[in-house]
Structure formats: structure tokens, C-alpha cells
Amino acid sequence: MARIDEILRQMMEREASDLHLASGSAPYLRIHGDMVKLNYKDLTPEVCQALLFEILSPPQRESFLENWDLDCSYSLKGVG
């Protein structure tokens, strides 16, 4: 199980439309237009990258590092 899976489960349970991850900040969810801070410690750049890279394929990681942008999907059984 990827470490980000728990955050994605919280998104579903709280009916969030977006997940915002940024180094130096705790994760935020967008719930009905409002930004809601999760009860997590601030993410370091390394942790932020690790959360994402854990669910990306090697070509996706390479593309992200080249372009600093990536459009992708990730499915989680029972969540979406």
C-alpha cells in the first residue's frame, strides 16, 4: 500500500475534490470549495516527492523531473 493511499481515503470520506501537497506545509483538501488543513506535520521536499514517486512509473517520474508537470491518474480499489 502506498503511503498516499490513506490521504486519498480521507479525501473520499470527506468528499474532497482536490488534494494539495506542497513542501513546507501539511496536506490540504478542498472540501466544497474550502481549503481544509489535514492533521499532518509539514511535509519536507523529500517526503512530498516520495509520496508522489511511490505511485508513479519510472517514465512518469522522468517526465516530471524534466518538465515539472505531469498529468496522470492513480486508481485505488474501493476509493476511485
Secondary structure as GFF3:
##gff-version 3
##sequence-region A 1 80
A	DSSP	alpha_helix	5	13	.	.	.	ID=ss1
A	DSSP	beta_strand	16	20	.	.	.	ID=ss2
A	DSSP	beta_strand	28	31	.	.	.	ID=ss3
A	DSSP	beta_strand	34	37	.	.	.	ID=ss4
A	DSSP	alpha_helix	45	53	.	.	.	ID=ss5
A	DSSP	alpha_helix	58	67	.	.	.	ID=ss6
###
